[in-house]
Amino acid sequence: MIFIVAKFLALPEHADRWPKISAEFTRATRSEPGCLWFDWSRSVENPTEYVLVEAFRDDEAGAAHVNSTHFNAAQQTLPPFLAETPRIVNTSVPQGDWSLLGELAVRAD
């Protein structure tokens, strides 16, 4: 799968509204057949920073995403609400879902 983590720094005046601002793009991406997940989190240290964790089934699904109409629309509509260009880590990993973090296993008593 293609595993991506991206950091978005919203302009302070738009930070609280970022989930609504990005909602259409989020909904459309989550509906893509090759999207495994597309999840936003807000930083606990910086309230203007949102972290996007996303994954796509394979290179074909990733290409379909970046060539989609909603991705193209997001390229036009999202940047005016951002303080800087988002930063990204993008890699392929040989698995298809989350693995368990065995070092912090929850044990039933």
C-alpha atoms as an extended CHARMM CRD file, in Angstrom:
* protein
*
       109  EXT
         1         1  MET       CA              0.0000000000        0.0000000000        0.0000000000  PROA      1               0.0000000000
         2         2  ILE       CA              0.9600000000        3.6370000000       -0.3420000000  PROA      2               0.0000000000
         3         3  PHE       CA              1.1690000000        5.1910000000        3.1190000000  PROA      3               0.0000000000
         4         4  ILE       CA              1.1410000000        8.9740000000        3.4310000000  PROA      4               0.0000000000
         5         5  VAL       CA              1.3780000000       11.3910000000        6.3400000000  PROA      5               0.0000000000
         6         6  ALA       CA              0.9870000000       15.0800000000        5.5630000000  PROA      6               0.0000000000
         7         7  LYS       CA              1.0770000000       18.1180000000        7.8560000000  PROA      7               0.0000000000
         8         8  PHE       CA             -1.1470000000       21.0810000000        7.0160000000  PROA      8               0.0000000000
         9         9  LEU       CA             -0.6120000000       24.4210000000        8.7470000000  PROA      9               0.0000000000
        10        10  ALA       CA             -3.8490000000       26.3730000000        8.5520000000  PROA      10              0.0000000000
        11        11  LEU       CA             -3.9660000000       30.1260000000        8.8130000000  PROA      11              0.0000000000
        12        12  PRO       CA             -4.8940000000       30.9190000000       12.4320000000  PROA      12              0.0000000000
        13        13  GLU       CA             -8.1970000000       32.5350000000       11.4540000000  PROA      13              0.0000000000
        14        14  HSD       CA             -9.2440000000       29.3440000000        9.6280000000  PROA      14              0.0000000000
        15        15  ALA       CA             -7.8230000000       26.6710000000       11.9480000000  PROA      15              0.0000000000
        16        16  ASP       CA            -11.0600000000       25.9060000000       13.7870000000  PROA      16              0.0000000000
        17        17  ARG       CA            -12.9190000000       25.6250000000       10.4760000000  PROA      17              0.0000000000
        18        18  TRP       CA            -10.3900000000       23.3560000000        8.7410000000  PROA      18              0.0000000000
        19        19  PRO       CA            -12.5050000000       20.1820000000        9.1230000000  PROA      19              0.0000000000
        20        20  LYS       CA            -15.3890000000       21.9480000000        7.3730000000  PROA      20              0.0000000000
        21        21  ILE       CA            -13.0950000000       23.5410000000        4.7650000000  PROA      21              0.0000000000
        22        22  SER       CA            -11.6230000000       20.1490000000        3.8390000000  PROA      22              0.0000000000
        23        23  ALA       CA            -14.8600000000       18.1480000000        4.2900000000  PROA      23              0.0000000000
        24        24  GLU       CA            -15.8320000000       17.8200000000        0.6170000000  PROA      24              0.0000000000
        25        25  PHE       CA            -12.3350000000       16.6810000000       -0.3590000000  PROA      25              0.0000000000
        26        26  THR       CA            -12.2890000000       14.2570000000        2.5750000000  PROA      26              0.0000000000
        27        27  ARG       CA            -15.6740000000       12.7200000000        1.6990000000  PROA      27              0.0000000000
        28        28  ALA       CA            -14.7840000000       12.3350000000       -1.9680000000  PROA      28              0.0000000000
        29        29  THR       CA            -11.3930000000       10.7730000000       -1.2130000000  PROA      29              0.0000000000
        30        30  ARG       CA            -12.8480000000        8.3220000000        1.3080000000  PROA      30              0.0000000000
        31        31  SER       CA            -15.2890000000        7.1490000000       -1.3560000000  PROA      31              0.0000000000
        32        32  GLU       CA            -12.5130000000        6.2120000000       -3.7950000000  PROA      32              0.0000000000
        33        33  PRO       CA            -12.3960000000        2.4160000000       -4.2420000000  PROA      33              0.0000000000
        34        34  GLY       CA             -8.6150000000        2.3190000000       -3.6420000000  PROA      34              0.0000000000
        35        35  CYS       CA             -8.6240000000        4.4940000000       -0.5130000000  PROA      35              0.0000000000
        36        36  LEU       CA             -7.9130000000        2.4420000000        2.6080000000  PROA      36              0.0000000000
        37        37  TRP       CA             -8.1880000000        5.3890000000        5.0130000000  PROA      37              0.0000000000
        38        38  PHE       CA             -8.0400000000        9.1690000000        5.0250000000  PROA      38              0.0000000000
        39        39  ASP       CA             -7.9730000000       10.4650000000        8.5990000000  PROA      39              0.0000000000
        40        40  TRP       CA             -7.3710000000       13.9550000000        9.9640000000  PROA      40              0.0000000000
        41        41  SER       CA             -6.0300000000       14.7590000000       13.4320000000  PROA      41              0.0000000000
        42        42  ARG       CA             -5.3320000000       18.0810000000       15.0630000000  PROA      42              0.0000000000
        43        43  SER       CA             -2.0340000000       18.6620000000       16.8140000000  PROA      43              0.0000000000
        44        44  VAL       CA             -2.2500000000       18.9280000000       20.6060000000  PROA      44              0.0000000000
        45        45  GLU       CA              0.7880000000       21.2260000000       20.5760000000  PROA      45              0.0000000000
        46        46  ASN       CA             -0.1010000000       23.5300000000       17.6820000000  PROA      46              0.0000000000
        47        47  PRO       CA             -3.8230000000       24.2350000000       17.1620000000  PROA      47              0.0000000000
        48        48  THR       CA             -3.2320000000       25.4340000000       13.5980000000  PROA      48              0.0000000000
        49        49  GLU       CA             -1.6070000000       22.1480000000       12.5300000000  PROA      49              0.0000000000
        50        50  TYR       CA             -3.6040000000       19.2430000000       11.1300000000  PROA      50              0.0000000000
        51        51  VAL       CA             -2.0620000000       15.8740000000       10.3360000000  PROA      51              0.0000000000
        52        52  LEU       CA             -3.5200000000       13.7390000000        7.5690000000  PROA      52              0.0000000000
        53        53  VAL       CA             -2.8350000000       10.0040000000        7.6310000000  PROA      53              0.0000000000
        54        54  GLU       CA             -3.9000000000        8.3470000000        4.4180000000  PROA      54              0.0000000000
        55        55  ALA       CA             -3.3630000000        5.0870000000        2.5870000000  PROA      55              0.0000000000
        56        56  PHE       CA             -4.1670000000        3.7650000000       -0.8530000000  PROA      56              0.0000000000
        57        57  ARG       CA             -4.2960000000        0.1470000000       -1.9510000000  PROA      57              0.0000000000
        58        58  ASP       CA             -1.5020000000        0.4180000000       -4.5370000000  PROA      58              0.0000000000
        59        59  ASP       CA              0.1920000000        2.7100000000       -7.0820000000  PROA      59              0.0000000000
        60        60  GLU       CA             -2.8480000000        2.5540000000       -9.3570000000  PROA      60              0.0000000000
        61        61  ALA       CA             -5.1400000000        3.7420000000       -6.5560000000  PROA      61              0.0000000000
        62        62  GLY       CA             -2.6850000000        6.5100000000       -5.6660000000  PROA      62              0.0000000000
        63        63  ALA       CA             -2.5680000000        7.6660000000       -9.2800000000  PROA      63              0.0000000000
        64        64  ALA       CA             -6.3760000000        7.6250000000       -9.4910000000  PROA      64              0.0000000000
        65        65  HSD       CA             -6.4720000000        9.8240000000       -6.3870000000  PROA      65              0.0000000000
        66        66  VAL       CA             -4.0670000000       12.5000000000       -7.6330000000  PROA      66              0.0000000000
        67        67  ASN       CA             -5.7630000000       12.5080000000      -11.0500000000  PROA      67              0.0000000000
        68        68  SER       CA             -9.2990000000       12.7980000000       -9.6370000000  PROA      68              0.0000000000
        69        69  THR       CA            -11.5830000000       15.7670000000      -10.1030000000  PROA      69              0.0000000000
        70        70  HSD       CA            -11.8310000000       16.3200000000       -6.3470000000  PROA      70              0.0000000000
        71        71  PHE       CA             -8.0250000000       16.3230000000       -5.9560000000  PROA      71              0.0000000000
        72        72  ASN       CA             -7.7800000000       18.9320000000       -8.7060000000  PROA      72              0.0000000000
        73        73  ALA       CA            -10.4780000000       20.9920000000       -6.9920000000  PROA      73              0.0000000000
        74        74  ALA       CA             -8.6430000000       20.7400000000       -3.6560000000  PROA      74              0.0000000000
        75        75  GLN       CA             -5.4830000000       22.0530000000       -5.3160000000  PROA      75              0.0000000000
        76        76  GLN       CA             -7.4560000000       25.2160000000       -6.0700000000  PROA      76              0.0000000000
        77        77  THR       CA             -9.6540000000       25.5680000000       -2.9800000000  PROA      77              0.0000000000
        78        78  LEU       CA             -7.4600000000       24.5330000000       -0.0260000000  PROA      78              0.0000000000
        79        79  PRO       CA             -4.2180000000       26.5780000000       -0.3970000000  PROA      79              0.0000000000
        80        80  PRO       CA             -5.8470000000       29.9710000000        0.3730000000  PROA      80              0.0000000000
        81        81  PHE       CA             -6.6100000000       28.6660000000        3.8880000000  PROA      81              0.0000000000
        82        82  LEU       CA             -3.0360000000       27.4660000000        4.5270000000  PROA      82              0.0000000000
        83        83  ALA       CA             -0.0850000000       29.3240000000        6.0560000000  PROA      83              0.0000000000
        84        84  GLU       CA              2.4710000000       27.2620000000        4.1030000000  PROA      84              0.0000000000
        85        85  THR       CA              2.8090000000       24.4080000000        1.6380000000  PROA      85              0.0000000000
        86        86  PRO       CA              1.9220000000       21.1280000000        3.3910000000  PROA      86              0.0000000000
        87        87  ARG       CA              4.7870000000       18.7820000000        4.2780000000  PROA      87              0.0000000000
        88        88  ILE       CA              4.5440000000       15.0950000000        3.3840000000  PROA      88              0.0000000000
        89        89  VAL       CA              6.0590000000       11.6680000000        3.9200000000  PROA      89              0.0000000000
        90        90  ASN       CA              5.0310000000        9.2140000000        1.2140000000  PROA      90              0.0000000000
        91        91  THR       CA              6.1850000000        5.6120000000        1.0420000000  PROA      91              0.0000000000
        92        92  SER       CA              5.0830000000        2.1740000000       -0.0920000000  PROA      92              0.0000000000
        93        93  VAL       CA              4.8330000000       -0.5310000000        2.5290000000  PROA      93              0.0000000000
        94        94  PRO       CA              4.2900000000       -4.2730000000        2.0370000000  PROA      94              0.0000000000
        95        95  GLN       CA              1.0470000000       -4.5900000000        3.9870000000  PROA      95              0.0000000000
        96        96  GLY       CA             -2.5960000000       -3.8070000000        3.4470000000  PROA      96              0.0000000000
        97        97  ASP       CA             -3.7700000000       -2.5800000000        6.8410000000  PROA      97              0.0000000000
        98        98  TRP       CA             -2.6150000000       -1.4620000000       10.2780000000  PROA      98              0.0000000000
        99        99  SER       CA             -0.4780000000       -3.9050000000       12.2740000000  PROA      99              0.0000000000
       100       100  LEU       CA             -0.7950000000       -4.3590000000       16.0240000000  PROA      100             0.0000000000
       101       101  LEU       CA              1.7410000000       -2.5550000000       18.2220000000  PROA      101             0.0000000000
       102       102  GLY       CA              2.7730000000       -5.6160000000       20.2090000000  PROA      102             0.0000000000
       103       103  GLU       CA              4.9800000000       -3.6750000000       22.6180000000  PROA      103             0.0000000000
       104       104  LEU       CA              1.8230000000       -2.0240000000       24.0010000000  PROA      104             0.0000000000
       105       105  ALA       CA             -0.4700000000       -5.0250000000       23.7780000000  PROA      105             0.0000000000
       106       106  VAL       CA             -3.6520000000       -4.7900000000       25.7990000000  PROA      106             0.0000000000
       107       107  ARG       CA             -4.0260000000       -7.9120000000       27.8670000000  PROA      107             0.0000000000
       108       108  ALA       CA             -7.2830000000       -9.2520000000       29.2410000000  PROA      108             0.0000000000
       109       109  ASP       CA             -7.0360000000      -10.2450000000       32.8900000000  PROA      109             0.0000000000
